[in-house]
Amino acid sequence: MKTASLLMVLIFCFMIMMAGCGNTKIIDGYEYDTYGLINRSEKRNLDIRYELIVGNVVWSVILVETIIAPIYFLGFSLYEPVGVDDGSVPKGAIN
């Protein structure tokens, strides 16, 4: 029973590890990096569409006691580039 429980916890941790951390993306020959709440003004490009990195939010909640991990995840790596923003969805629209 203990072995099965340990195995389940390890599998869960592995799944969370795979879900976190954003990646840079090359769009039209330029590399775009992730950004967060702290470096938003330097890293965010208004012509690029970004999506929330849910894994980093989960890691921030799990590691909230470390203080440093949430600062990194939320401050520097909260959104990742996914493509060119073609303007098909007006800003503020609810899908």
Secondary structure, 3 states (H helix, E strand, C coil): CHHHHHHHHHHHHHHHHHHCCCCCEEECCEEECCECCCCHHHHCCCCEEEEECHHHHHHHHHCHHHCHHHHHHHHHCCEEEEEECCCCCCCCCCC
